[in-house]
């Protein structure tokens, strides 16, 4: 195949667009394809172009960012260059100005085009003080990508953005990472000693420009024992050096020097909110470095919050500082996140990603003749062949284990007096609605006041006897608030249950215990945090699905908690159920959750008076007598009940 690459940005200016183009050229050469690069001419360079021909065109610097060059080439000129090369497909790398003219030239020659969306130009216009231009820019981006034969977007956020602009024929195409260059083995004690001896290094790699929001890192300066290290250059560097006087500015690095620096970080931070992907995040993960990134745009697809890093609330610098401080102060958590980071990206090689790219080229080649014929007839073009829909959950037998939270205390929404629903009941109904296999068998063995030892001695044997496909475990809160609780020992005991269930062939959803956002809860916060960190390791070790509620701080909002102050109200149970469904891969769980919350916003009764007499004193009296609220209480579904699709629990029959 003959591939012409029109790159809006190119060497010697190195950025995400240029780096991706170089990787694509290398792969295409290795697979025997011929390539031509048409790009701005901006200076001399010595980089290997992997056999590609070049047509470098006169360009002008962008006034506010002279490293970026803009080509104003006529379509006729581009068509002449392309006609001589005779491409089978034209790859438009981050098209905007040159890419628009390239589309016009492609239409003249009737050559298919694949437009690769890599730069959020609309957000850049806002960052560079041109808000009045954003509407025009958005219209141009939409028009350009609708004109392309096929558009590739790197993340779910960018897919959604383009869909909202009316762009059709969208396909997801991410980026690869060089897992040989970026690896934990590149970590150098000598480099660390030279840059920040004895300190925890929090690093950033990227352009020092307004759209990267590097100034947000100023909130990290006051974290004790931290040294900020910034790798990169750009127009914002002088201002950043004044703002961050104690930071180490390494300048632009590449090759082995860059890999050594990234591997030398203890935490990688990425504050930019306009990233369509976030290649440097992947490189940090491949280097075994946990990442803290903003929870919007491309990073959402790259960082598995509470597994290999944290996603903080966009614009919330207090949350950013808290997430970084959490990792800085917990070396064990950094190690666990680092192992998960490397493991999570090691299969995202450029070879695999570029193999998919060639497949997209073939799709565009198939569609172009159809498009041309339809234009002659005056009809609209068809969509590209649809990708397979994600596989729906296929569980037939679900068992819930736990204490009062899983039993459902305080979730009395639309239930008879004295009965409770709970997040696990709600999750079971969601699973029944979405499974393609018919009815769901559901058992709930949770009982209030139970502890980890009760789960392993009583609930686990019963669960194993039921031979479930899926088991949820939310347990440990009653232990952790007890005198002298040892979260590491408790987690080890719970791990035995997880292992037994996994050995029996069941999938396990492991949920971390959580606390309300009250001052009194701070007494136990460290125990809960240590226990959650242990559960992360357990989930990874045994292949369990983890719902880590440290990554969902909304669960601590007092509006989620019932009048007894220790159990979730219906709103909290709904929130937990849909987050669990999302973790398990239930389609559109987030959207369904928002709809459910809106429909049932008035279900929770207002808190009544008399908390001391109705809740606190009875608890103290039971404790003084050595009793618990769960004494004599049986599991509400100690055997399977049938949940029929389209309905709730309708049948009390015992069915296996």
Backbone torsions as a table, in degrees:
resi	resn	phi	psi	omega
1	UNK	NA	145.2	177.6
2	UNK	-108.1	118.9	-173.2
3	UNK	-117.9	122.9	173.3
4	UNK	-98.9	126.3	-179.6
5	UNK	-108.0	116.6	174.2
6	UNK	-100.3	111.3	-174.8
7	UNK	-108.6	121.9	179.5
8	UNK	-65.4	-25.5	178.8
9	UNK	-135.3	145.3	-177.5
10	UNK	-157.0	177.5	-179.9
11	UNK	-55.7	150.7	7.0
12	UNK	-83.4	0.3	178.5
13	UNK	-77.5	115.6	-177.7
14	UNK	-98.6	122.7	174.6
15	UNK	-148.2	-169.7	-177.3
16	UNK	-62.9	-37.7	179.6
17	UNK	-65.4	-49.4	-179.6
18	UNK	-61.0	-45.3	-179.6
19	UNK	-60.7	-42.1	179.1
20	UNK	-64.3	-41.2	179.5
21	UNK	-60.9	-42.9	-179.4
22	UNK	-63.8	-39.7	177.4
23	UNK	-65.6	-41.0	178.5
24	UNK	-63.2	-42.9	179.1
25	UNK	-61.0	-41.2	-179.5
26	UNK	-64.0	-43.2	-179.9
27	UNK	-66.5	-44.8	-178.0
28	UNK	-62.3	-37.8	176.7
29	UNK	-64.4	-43.1	-178.7
30	UNK	-62.8	-29.8	-179.3
31	UNK	-92.2	4.9	175.0
32	UNK	86.4	13.8	178.6
33	UNK	-88.2	154.9	177.0
34	UNK	-100.5	142.7	-175.1
35	UNK	-134.3	151.5	173.5
36	UNK	-132.7	134.1	176.6
37	UNK	-110.5	123.7	172.5
38	UNK	-112.1	120.7	-171.2
39	UNK	-157.8	169.1	176.6
40	UNK	-66.6	142.6	172.8
41	UNK	-92.8	121.0	-174.1
42	UNK	-133.1	5.3	-179.9
43	UNK	144.4	176.0	-178.0
44	UNK	-80.1	151.2	174.9
45	UNK	-153.8	160.4	-176.8
46	UNK	-120.6	8.5	-176.3
47	UNK	-64.7	149.7	176.9
48	UNK	-74.4	122.8	179.5
49	UNK	-98.1	10.7	172.5
50	UNK	55.4	48.1	174.1
51	UNK	80.0	2.5	-177.3
52	UNK	-75.2	140.9	167.6
53	UNK	-75.0	160.8	178.9
54	UNK	-133.2	146.4	169.7
55	UNK	-133.7	91.3	-176.3
56	UNK	-93.4	124.8	-170.3
57	UNK	-106.0	153.3	178.2
58	UNK	-57.9	142.8	-176.2
59	UNK	-142.4	166.4	177.4
60	UNK	-121.9	144.6	178.1
61	UNK	-74.1	145.4	173.1
62	UNK	-70.4	126.4	-172.7
63	UNK	-53.6	-42.0	-176.8
64	UNK	-87.6	-2.7	-176.7
65	UNK	-156.3	79.1	-171.0
66	UNK	-61.9	-20.0	177.4
67	UNK	-67.4	-22.2	178.9
68	UNK	-91.8	128.5	-177.3
69	UNK	-109.7	146.9	-179.5
70	UNK	-121.1	130.8	179.1
71	UNK	-103.7	128.4	173.6
72	UNK	-111.8	79.1	-177.8
73	UNK	-102.4	140.4	177.5
74	UNK	-72.7	148.2	179.7
75	UNK	-59.3	-35.4	-179.4
76	UNK	-64.4	-38.3	178.7
77	UNK	-65.0	-45.9	178.7
78	UNK	-63.7	-39.4	179.8
79	UNK	-61.8	-37.4	179.2
80	UNK	-65.1	-42.7	178.9
81	UNK	-64.4	-42.9	-178.4
82	UNK	-69.9	-37.8	-179.8
83	UNK	-61.1	-38.1	179.5
84	UNK	-67.3	-35.6	-178.9
85	UNK	-80.6	-29.3	-179.3
86	UNK	59.6	62.3	-177.3
87	UNK	-73.6	151.0	171.0
88	UNK	-85.5	-26.4	179.4
89	UNK	-154.1	150.7	177.6
90	UNK	-115.0	123.4	179.6
91	UNK	-97.3	116.5	-179.6
92	UNK	-100.4	107.1	-176.6
93	UNK	-89.2	110.2	-180.0
94	UNK	51.3	56.7	-172.2
95	UNK	-68.7	143.2	172.8
96	UNK	-151.7	-73.8	179.0
97	UNK	-91.7	-61.6	177.3
98	UNK	-60.6	-38.4	-179.1
99	UNK	-63.6	-35.4	178.5
100	UNK	-64.5	-44.1	177.4
101	UNK	-66.4	-34.2	176.9
102	UNK	-63.6	-37.1	176.4
103	UNK	-63.9	-41.9	178.1
104	UNK	-62.3	-41.9	178.1
105	UNK	-65.1	-40.0	179.2
106	UNK	-63.0	-38.0	178.0
107	UNK	-66.0	-36.5	176.7
108	UNK	-61.8	-37.9	-176.5
109	UNK	-95.4	-6.5	-178.1
110	UNK	57.8	49.0	178.7
111	UNK	-107.6	135.8	179.1
112	UNK	-65.9	148.4	-179.7
113	UNK	-125.5	140.9	173.7
114	UNK	-119.9	110.2	-177.6
115	UNK	-93.6	122.9	-178.0
116	UNK	-102.4	110.8	-178.2
117	UNK	-80.2	115.4	-176.8
118	UNK	-128.8	-17.1	-174.6
119	UNK	-128.3	126.7	177.3
120	UNK	-81.7	84.4	-176.2
121	UNK	-63.1	-34.5	-179.8
122	UNK	-61.6	-46.4	178.8
123	UNK	-65.5	-37.4	179.3
124	UNK	-62.7	-39.1	179.0
125	UNK	-61.0	-38.1	178.3
126	UNK	-68.8	-43.3	-178.5
127	UNK	-64.7	-31.1	-177.6
128	UNK	-94.1	19.4	171.9
129	UNK	76.4	31.4	179.5
130	UNK	-124.5	52.6	-175.9
131	UNK	-61.5	-28.5	-179.6
132	UNK	-68.3	-16.4	-178.6
133	UNK	-93.2	-6.7	-172.0
134	UNK	-63.8	-37.0	179.3
135	UNK	-64.3	-44.3	178.9
136	UNK	-65.1	-41.5	-179.9
137	UNK	-63.7	-45.3	179.0
138	UNK	-60.2	-40.7	178.7
139	UNK	-64.5	-38.9	179.9
140	UNK	-67.3	-43.2	178.9
141	UNK	-60.3	-44.2	-179.9
142	UNK	-63.3	-45.7	-178.8
143	UNK	-62.5	-41.3	-178.0
144	UNK	-64.5	-48.3	-175.0
145	UNK	-75.1	-26.8	173.6
146	UNK	-69.1	-26.9	-179.8
147	UNK	-78.8	-26.8	179.7
148	UNK	-67.5	152.5	178.6
149	UNK	-64.9	-39.6	-178.5
150	UNK	-149.7	142.2	176.9
151	UNK	-118.0	133.8	177.1
152	UNK	-110.3	128.4	179.0
153	UNK	-118.3	145.2	-171.1
154	UNK	-86.5	-10.6	-172.9
155	UNK	-152.1	164.5	177.8
156	UNK	-65.0	-33.8	179.3
157	UNK	-65.5	-43.5	179.9
158	UNK	-71.3	-33.0	174.3
159	UNK	-60.0	-46.7	-179.0
160	UNK	-64.2	-40.1	179.7
161	UNK	-61.7	-45.2	-179.2
162	UNK	-70.0	-36.5	176.6
163	UNK	-60.6	-40.5	179.4
164	UNK	-66.0	-24.9	176.4
165	UNK	-84.8	-1.3	177.9
166	UNK	88.6	15.4	-179.7
167	UNK	-79.1	131.7	177.4
168	UNK	-105.4	-177.3	179.2
169	UNK	50.0	53.7	179.2
170	UNK	-96.4	137.9	173.9
171	UNK	-134.5	145.0	179.6
172	UNK	-82.7	127.0	175.0
173	UNK	-143.2	110.0	-178.0
174	UNK	-84.5	-152.6	-180.0
175	UNK	-127.7	149.9	174.8
176	UNK	-86.9	174.4	177.1
177	UNK	-139.7	140.7	179.8
178	UNK	-80.9	93.8	-174.2
179	UNK	-77.2	-8.4	174.3
180	UNK	-85.8	-41.9	178.1
181	UNK	-72.3	-47.0	-178.9
182	UNK	-96.1	104.6	-174.1
183	UNK	-152.7	152.7	179.7
184	UNK	-58.3	-27.1	-178.6
185	UNK	-66.0	-14.7	179.1
186	UNK	-77.3	-8.6	-178.1
187	UNK	-62.1	130.5	-175.5
188	UNK	-122.6	119.0	176.7
189	UNK	-64.3	-33.1	179.6
190	UNK	-65.7	-43.2	178.7
191	UNK	-62.9	-44.8	-179.2
192	UNK	-63.1	-40.6	-179.6
193	UNK	-65.8	-34.3	-179.5
194	UNK	-74.1	-31.9	-174.5
195	UNK	-91.2	-45.1	-174.6
196	UNK	-153.2	74.0	-176.8
197	UNK	-60.8	124.1	175.4
198	UNK	73.9	8.2	-177.9
199	UNK	-112.7	159.6	173.2
200	UNK	-83.0	124.5	-175.3
201	UNK	-94.5	119.5	173.5
202	UNK	-106.7	116.4	-170.2
203	UNK	-118.0	158.9	175.0
204	UNK	-136.0	141.6	174.3
205	UNK	-129.9	127.7	177.4
206	UNK	158.6	-179.1	177.2
207	UNK	-67.9	137.5	175.3
208	UNK	-89.0	82.1	-173.9
209	UNK	-142.0	159.6	-174.4
210	UNK	-54.8	-38.8	-175.5
211	UNK	-66.6	-16.5	179.4
212	UNK	-86.8	-10.4	175.9
213	UNK	54.9	38.0	-177.1
214	UNK	-64.2	-26.3	179.5
215	UNK	-60.1	-22.5	178.4
216	UNK	-61.9	-21.4	-178.2
217	UNK	-69.1	-8.5	178.9
218	UNK	-60.0	-27.2	-178.9
219	UNK	-70.1	-11.9	-178.1
220	UNK	-90.4	-10.5	-174.4
221	UNK	-62.8	-28.0	-174.7
222	UNK	-91.7	2.3	176.2
223	UNK	-73.5	121.4	-176.1
224	UNK	-59.6	138.4	174.0
225	UNK	77.8	12.9	-176.9
226	UNK	-106.4	139.8	171.5
227	UNK	-122.2	121.8	176.2
228	UNK	-79.6	133.8	176.3
229	UNK	-127.7	121.5	-178.2
230	UNK	-112.5	122.9	178.7
231	UNK	-109.3	121.2	-179.7
232	UNK	139.1	175.3	180.0
233	UNK	-144.9	168.9	179.7
234	UNK	158.0	-179.8	-172.5
235	UNK	-65.5	-20.3	-177.6
236	UNK	-88.6	-0.4	-172.8
237	UNK	-60.2	-46.6	-179.3
238	UNK	-57.5	-43.3	-179.7
239	UNK	-66.8	-37.2	-179.8
240	UNK	-69.8	-36.9	177.9
241	UNK	-62.8	-35.2	176.7
242	UNK	-72.8	-36.6	-178.1
243	UNK	-74.1	-33.8	-175.4
244	UNK	-119.5	70.3	-172.4
245	UNK	-65.9	-23.8	-178.2
246	UNK	-95.3	-1.5	-179.0
247	UNK	-78.5	155.4	174.8
248	UNK	-98.6	120.3	178.3
249	UNK	-100.5	110.3	-175.0
250	UNK	-87.8	-11.1	-176.9
251	UNK	74.5	-171.4	-179.5
252	UNK	-73.2	129.1	176.1
253	UNK	-125.8	153.7	176.8
254	UNK	-148.1	170.8	174.6
255	UNK	59.5	-138.6	-176.1
256	UNK	-63.6	-34.2	-179.7
257	UNK	-65.0	-40.0	178.0
258	UNK	-66.8	-45.2	-179.8
259	UNK	-60.2	-40.0	178.7
260	UNK	-64.2	-41.8	-179.2
261	UNK	-65.5	-46.7	-177.6
262	UNK	-63.6	-44.2	179.2
263	UNK	-65.3	-23.0	179.4
264	UNK	-79.3	-10.9	177.6
265	UNK	-71.8	152.1	168.7
266	UNK	-93.9	-33.2	177.6
267	UNK	-141.6	136.5	175.9
268	UNK	-106.3	133.2	-179.0
269	UNK	-119.7	134.7	-179.4
270	UNK	-131.6	98.8	-173.6
271	UNK	-90.1	-8.3	-174.0
272	UNK	-65.8	134.2	-178.6
273	UNK	-100.7	1.5	-177.5
274	UNK	-116.3	26.8	-179.6
275	UNK	-83.2	126.9	173.2
276	UNK	-78.3	-21.1	178.4
277	UNK	-140.5	-84.5	-178.4
278	UNK	116.4	62.3	-174.7
279	UNK	-60.9	-38.4	-178.6
280	UNK	-64.9	-25.0	175.0
281	UNK	-64.6	-45.5	178.3
282	UNK	-60.7	-39.9	-178.9
283	UNK	-66.8	-35.9	175.8
284	UNK	-66.8	-43.9	178.7
285	UNK	-61.1	-43.6	178.6
286	UNK	-62.5	-28.6	179.2
287	UNK	-82.1	1.4	-179.7
288	UNK	74.4	37.8	-178.6
289	UNK	-118.6	122.7	176.9
290	UNK	-64.2	148.2	-172.5
291	UNK	-119.2	138.3	168.3
292	UNK	-115.4	118.8	-175.8
293	UNK	-138.5	160.7	179.5
294	UNK	-69.8	142.2	-174.7
295	UNK	-84.5	52.4	176.6
296	UNK	-152.2	156.4	177.4
297	UNK	71.5	-151.8	-176.2
298	UNK	-57.0	-38.5	-178.4
299	UNK	-56.3	-26.0	-178.3
300	UNK	-60.3	-33.4	179.6
301	UNK	-83.0	-15.2	-174.0
302	UNK	-100.7	-39.0	-175.8
303	UNK	-96.7	121.3	175.5
304	UNK	-90.5	97.3	-172.9
305	UNK	-59.3	130.2	-177.9
306	UNK	77.5	3.8	175.6
307	UNK	-112.0	-54.8	178.4
308	UNK	-127.1	12.9	178.3
309	UNK	168.7	-164.2	178.7
310	UNK	-131.8	142.8	167.7
311	UNK	-105.3	122.8	-179.7
312	UNK	-101.0	161.2	-177.6
313	UNK	-64.9	125.8	-177.8
314	UNK	-53.9	129.7	177.9
315	UNK	82.6	-8.5	-178.0
316	UNK	-94.0	92.2	-176.1
317	UNK	-70.4	-25.2	174.1
318	UNK	-65.4	-39.8	177.4
319	UNK	-67.5	-40.1	175.5
320	UNK	-56.3	-50.0	-178.1
321	UNK	-63.1	-40.4	-179.6
322	UNK	-64.3	-39.7	179.9
323	UNK	-67.0	-41.9	178.3
324	UNK	-66.1	-44.8	179.7
325	UNK	-60.3	-35.3	178.2
326	UNK	-59.0	-44.1	-179.7
327	UNK	-76.8	-37.5	179.3
328	UNK	-60.3	-38.6	-175.3
329	UNK	-89.7	3.3	-175.9
330	UNK	-135.9	90.5	-177.1
331	UNK	-64.4	-36.0	179.7
332	UNK	-63.8	-40.2	178.2
333	UNK	-66.3	-40.4	177.9
334	UNK	-59.6	-41.8	179.9
335	UNK	-64.1	-43.9	-179.5
336	UNK	-64.7	-44.2	178.2
337	UNK	-63.0	-38.7	-177.8
338	UNK	-63.0	-42.9	178.3
339	UNK	-62.9	-43.3	179.5
340	UNK	-67.0	-34.1	-179.5
341	UNK	-61.5	-51.6	-179.7
342	UNK	-61.6	-44.8	-177.5
343	UNK	-63.6	-35.2	-175.5
344	UNK	-70.8	-21.6	-176.2
345	UNK	-116.0	-2.4	-171.4
346	UNK	-65.5	-18.0	178.1
347	UNK	-94.2	-3.8	-178.1
348	UNK	-87.9	58.3	-177.7
349	UNK	-77.8	157.1	176.4
350	UNK	-64.9	-30.6	178.5
351	UNK	-61.3	-46.3	-179.6
352	UNK	-65.8	-42.4	-178.3
353	UNK	-66.2	-42.3	-178.7
354	UNK	-72.8	-27.1	173.3
355	UNK	-62.4	-40.3	175.6
356	UNK	-65.1	-36.9	-179.9
357	UNK	-60.4	-43.3	178.7
358	UNK	-61.6	-36.2	175.1
359	UNK	-61.5	-38.5	176.3
360	UNK	-67.0	-36.7	174.9
361	UNK	-57.6	-45.0	-178.5
362	UNK	-63.6	-39.2	177.2
363	UNK	-61.3	-43.4	179.4
364	UNK	-63.7	-38.5	178.9
365	UNK	-64.6	-33.9	178.0
366	UNK	-71.3	-36.1	-174.4
367	UNK	-79.8	-30.1	-173.0
368	UNK	-59.9	-47.8	179.3
369	UNK	-62.2	-33.8	177.7
370	UNK	-65.8	-43.8	178.4
371	UNK	-58.4	-46.2	-177.3
372	UNK	-62.6	-40.4	180.0
373	UNK	-66.7	-38.4	-179.3
374	UNK	-70.5	-34.4	177.2
375	UNK	-61.3	-40.7	178.5
376	UNK	-61.1	-37.2	-178.7
377	UNK	-82.2	-9.3	180.0
378	UNK	78.0	23.9	178.8
379	UNK	-111.6	170.0	-176.8
380	UNK	-84.2	159.0	-178.5
381	UNK	-80.9	153.3	178.4
382	UNK	-80.7	164.2	173.5
383	UNK	-76.8	158.1	176.1
384	UNK	-67.0	156.8	178.2
385	UNK	-52.4	133.3	-175.5
386	UNK	-70.1	144.8	174.0
387	UNK	-80.5	154.6	178.6
388	UNK	-60.0	140.4	177.2
389	UNK	-68.6	149.1	177.9
390	UNK	-60.8	145.4	-177.7
391	UNK	-69.4	131.2	179.4
392	UNK	-76.2	155.4	177.0
393	UNK	-56.8	144.9	-174.2
394	UNK	-125.2	35.8	180.0
395	UNK	-85.9	140.2	178.9
396	UNK	-110.1	-25.3	-175.3
397	UNK	-135.0	116.8	-176.2
398	UNK	-121.6	129.9	178.5
399	UNK	-123.1	130.2	178.8
400	UNK	-104.7	130.4	177.5
401	UNK	-116.8	148.6	177.4
402	UNK	155.3	-155.3	-177.1
403	UNK	-119.3	-145.0	-173.3
404	UNK	-62.7	-31.5	179.8
405	UNK	-63.4	-41.9	179.5
406	UNK	-79.1	-28.1	172.2
407	UNK	-63.2	-34.3	173.9
408	UNK	107.4	17.7	-178.6
409	UNK	-52.6	138.1	179.3
410	UNK	77.5	-1.7	174.0
411	UNK	-98.2	80.3	-176.2
412	UNK	-100.1	12.5	-175.9
413	UNK	-56.5	117.0	174.7
414	UNK	55.7	37.7	178.3
415	UNK	-120.7	152.2	175.4
416	UNK	-61.4	157.7	-178.5
417	UNK	-56.6	132.1	178.4
418	UNK	85.4	-0.8	178.8
419	UNK	-113.8	152.2	-176.2
420	UNK	-132.4	152.0	-179.9
421	UNK	-95.5	-77.2	177.6
422	UNK	94.5	158.2	-174.2
423	UNK	-64.3	-35.9	-178.4
424	UNK	-68.4	-38.8	175.7
425	UNK	-61.1	-42.1	179.7
426	UNK	-65.8	-40.7	177.9
427	UNK	-63.0	-40.7	179.1
428	UNK	-59.9	-40.6	178.5
429	UNK	-66.0	-39.5	176.7
430	UNK	-61.2	-44.5	-179.7
431	UNK	-63.4	-38.8	179.4
432	UNK	-65.2	-36.9	-179.7
433	UNK	-69.3	-30.4	-170.4
434	UNK	-103.3	-14.6	-179.4
435	UNK	-72.0	138.5	177.3
436	UNK	-84.0	3.9	-171.2
437	UNK	-103.2	9.4	178.1
438	UNK	97.4	-146.2	-173.5
439	UNK	-67.0	153.1	178.3
440	UNK	-110.1	134.2	172.0
441	UNK	-90.7	132.8	-172.8
442	UNK	-138.3	131.8	173.6
443	UNK	-128.8	141.8	178.2
444	UNK	-125.4	105.5	-175.9
445	UNK	-95.6	4.8	-176.2
446	UNK	-71.3	143.4	177.7
447	UNK	-139.9	138.7	-178.8
448	UNK	-56.1	148.5	176.4
449	UNK	71.0	1.5	-178.3
450	UNK	-73.8	155.3	-178.0
451	UNK	-120.2	179.0	-177.8
452	UNK	-59.2	-40.4	-179.4
453	UNK	-62.8	-32.9	178.0
454	UNK	-69.1	-35.9	178.2
455	UNK	-63.9	-47.1	-176.0
456	UNK	-71.9	-32.8	-175.6
457	UNK	-88.6	-33.1	-173.2
458	UNK	-113.1	-53.2	-173.3
459	UNK	-73.7	-39.8	-177.4
460	UNK	-61.5	-49.7	179.5
461	UNK	-58.0	-39.8	178.9
462	UNK	-65.5	-41.3	179.0
463	UNK	-61.8	-44.7	179.7
464	UNK	-61.7	-36.1	179.0
465	UNK	-66.2	-26.5	179.7
466	UNK	-81.3	-9.2	178.2
467	UNK	49.8	59.5	-176.8
468	UNK	-77.1	160.2	169.6
469	UNK	-86.5	-31.9	-174.5
470	UNK	-138.6	135.6	176.4
471	UNK	-131.7	132.0	172.7
472	UNK	-104.2	141.8	178.3
473	UNK	-129.7	116.1	170.4
474	UNK	-128.5	100.7	-172.6
475	UNK	-152.3	150.2	173.9
476	UNK	128.0	-18.8	-176.2
477	UNK	-62.4	-42.3	-179.2
478	UNK	-64.4	-33.3	176.3
479	UNK	-69.7	-44.1	-171.3
480	UNK	-68.8	-24.3	178.7
481	UNK	-91.3	1.2	178.5
482	UNK	-82.1	164.4	-177.8
483	UNK	-66.7	129.1	174.6
484	UNK	68.9	24.8	-178.5
485	UNK	-62.0	139.0	178.4
486	UNK	-112.8	99.3	-174.8
487	UNK	-63.3	-31.6	179.7
488	UNK	-68.2	-43.9	179.0
489	UNK	-65.3	-41.3	178.8
490	UNK	-61.5	-42.5	-180.0
491	UNK	-64.0	-39.2	178.8
492	UNK	-62.8	-38.7	178.0
493	UNK	-66.8	-40.7	178.8
494	UNK	-67.4	-32.3	-179.9
495	UNK	-60.0	-34.5	178.5
496	UNK	-59.4	-38.4	178.7
497	UNK	-68.0	-42.9	179.1
498	UNK	-61.0	-44.8	-179.7
499	UNK	-62.2	-43.7	-179.4
500	UNK	-62.1	-41.4	179.7
501	UNK	-68.0	-42.2	179.3
502	UNK	-66.3	-39.3	177.6
503	UNK	-62.9	-28.7	179.1
504	UNK	-82.7	-1.0	176.6
505	UNK	93.8	7.0	-179.6
506	UNK	-88.5	143.1	167.3
507	UNK	-77.2	145.5	-176.7
508	UNK	-124.0	128.1	170.4
509	UNK	-101.3	112.8	-177.1
510	UNK	-103.9	122.0	-175.9
511	UNK	-112.7	131.3	179.7
512	UNK	-78.9	134.1	174.6
513	UNK	-61.1	160.7	-172.7
514	UNK	-148.7	168.1	-176.0
515	UNK	-127.6	153.9	171.7
516	UNK	-72.7	157.0	-179.6
517	UNK	-83.7	72.8	178.0
518	UNK	-124.0	154.4	-178.5
519	UNK	-60.7	-41.2	-177.6
520	UNK	-63.6	-28.1	-178.1
521	UNK	-69.2	-19.5	-178.9
522	UNK	-62.7	-23.0	178.8
523	UNK	-60.0	-28.2	-174.8
524	UNK	-110.9	2.3	-171.6
525	UNK	-60.1	-42.2	-178.0
526	UNK	-65.8	-40.2	177.7
527	UNK	-58.7	-46.1	-179.4
528	UNK	-62.9	-38.8	-179.1
529	UNK	-66.4	-43.0	178.6
530	UNK	-64.4	-43.0	179.2
531	UNK	-61.8	-42.2	178.6
532	UNK	-62.9	-40.6	178.5
533	UNK	-62.2	-39.3	177.4
534	UNK	-65.8	-39.1	179.3
535	UNK	-65.1	-32.4	176.5
536	UNK	-60.7	-45.2	-179.5
537	UNK	-65.1	-41.6	-179.9
538	UNK	-62.4	-45.1	-179.9
539	UNK	-60.3	-43.7	179.7
540	UNK	-66.8	-41.2	-175.9
541	UNK	-65.5	-35.6	-173.6
542	UNK	-109.8	6.1	177.7
543	UNK	70.4	31.8	177.1
544	UNK	-88.2	155.8	172.8
545	UNK	-84.3	130.1	-176.7
546	UNK	-108.4	126.3	167.9
547	UNK	-104.3	97.8	-174.4
548	UNK	-94.8	104.6	-174.2
549	UNK	-78.8	-5.3	168.6
550	UNK	-64.2	-26.5	179.0
551	UNK	-83.3	-4.5	-179.2
552	UNK	-125.9	73.1	-174.3
553	UNK	-61.4	-14.7	178.9
554	UNK	-62.2	-22.9	180.0
555	UNK	-64.0	-21.6	178.8
556	UNK	-85.1	-9.7	-180.0
557	UNK	-58.5	136.2	-176.5
558	UNK	-62.7	-24.0	177.5
559	UNK	-65.8	-16.4	179.0
560	UNK	-85.3	-12.3	-168.6
561	UNK	-107.8	146.9	-176.6
562	UNK	-76.9	179.0	-174.7
563	UNK	-70.2	-18.3	177.4
564	UNK	-80.7	-7.5	173.3
565	UNK	73.4	1.5	179.9
566	UNK	-124.4	-4.9	178.5
567	UNK	-127.0	155.3	177.6
568	UNK	-73.6	143.0	169.6
569	UNK	-84.1	-175.9	-175.8
570	UNK	-59.0	-39.1	179.6
571	UNK	-59.3	-43.1	179.1
572	UNK	-66.0	-40.1	178.4
573	UNK	-65.4	-38.5	176.5
574	UNK	-62.5	-46.4	179.8
575	UNK	-57.0	-47.8	-177.6
576	UNK	-65.3	-40.2	-179.0
577	UNK	-62.2	-43.5	-177.6
578	UNK	-75.5	-30.1	174.2
579	UNK	-68.0	-37.3	176.7
580	UNK	-65.0	-43.0	178.4
581	UNK	-61.4	-40.4	178.6
582	UNK	-63.6	-42.6	179.0
583	UNK	-62.4	-32.0	-179.5
584	UNK	-84.7	-3.5	176.7
585	UNK	88.8	19.0	176.2
586	UNK	-66.3	124.9	-176.8
587	UNK	-59.0	136.2	173.6
588	UNK	59.0	30.1	-179.1
589	UNK	-61.4	-39.8	-178.5
590	UNK	-62.1	-45.7	-179.6
591	UNK	-65.0	-43.4	178.1
592	UNK	-61.2	-38.6	178.8
593	UNK	-63.2	-43.1	178.2
594	UNK	-62.0	-41.2	179.7
595	UNK	-65.6	-44.8	179.7
596	UNK	-60.3	-43.3	-179.9
597	UNK	-61.5	-39.0	-179.6
598	UNK	-68.9	-39.1	-177.6
599	UNK	-72.0	-26.9	-174.1
600	UNK	-116.4	26.8	-174.7
601	UNK	-62.4	-24.2	-176.4
602	UNK	-103.8	14.6	-176.6
603	UNK	-73.7	-31.0	-174.6
604	UNK	-79.2	122.2	177.8
605	UNK	-69.7	150.6	177.5
606	UNK	-64.8	149.4	-180.0
607	UNK	-64.3	134.2	178.7
608	UNK	-90.1	175.2	178.1
609	UNK	-88.3	168.6	174.9
610	UNK	86.3	35.7	180.0
611	UNK	-59.9	-39.9	-177.1
612	UNK	-62.7	-48.0	-175.5
613	UNK	-76.2	-33.8	-175.4
614	UNK	-86.6	-24.1	-173.7
615	UNK	-127.5	-52.7	-173.3
616	UNK	-66.7	-50.3	-176.7
617	UNK	-64.8	-43.3	176.0
618	UNK	-59.6	-36.7	178.7
619	UNK	-65.0	-44.7	179.4
620	UNK	-63.1	-38.4	-179.5
621	UNK	-65.9	-43.6	177.5
622	UNK	-62.7	-42.2	-178.7
623	UNK	-63.7	-40.1	179.9
624	UNK	-64.6	-28.8	-179.8
625	UNK	-92.9	1.7	-179.8
626	UNK	73.5	24.3	179.7
627	UNK	-111.2	166.8	175.2
628	UNK	-130.2	165.4	178.9
629	UNK	-66.6	-17.6	-177.5
630	UNK	-92.5	-1.5	-179.9
631	UNK	-60.0	124.9	178.6
632	UNK	80.0	-1.3	-179.4
633	UNK	-88.7	134.1	178.2
634	UNK	-104.3	158.0	176.9
635	UNK	-61.3	139.5	-175.3
636	UNK	-72.9	-24.9	175.5
637	UNK	-136.7	80.2	-176.9
638	UNK	-80.3	-3.7	173.0
639	UNK	-138.6	172.9	-175.4
640	UNK	-69.1	136.5	163.1
641	UNK	-110.9	158.6	-176.6
642	UNK	-100.6	127.8	173.5
643	UNK	-108.4	115.0	-176.2
644	UNK	-86.6	144.6	178.4
645	UNK	-58.8	133.8	178.9
646	UNK	85.1	-2.4	-179.9
647	UNK	-138.5	175.6	173.7
648	UNK	-89.5	-150.5	179.2
649	UNK	-75.4	110.3	-175.0
650	UNK	-110.9	-24.4	-173.8
651	UNK	-120.5	128.2	176.1
652	UNK	-87.2	6.0	-175.2
653	UNK	-63.9	149.2	177.5
654	UNK	-92.6	109.5	-174.4
655	UNK	-133.1	137.4	177.9
656	UNK	-107.6	NA	NA
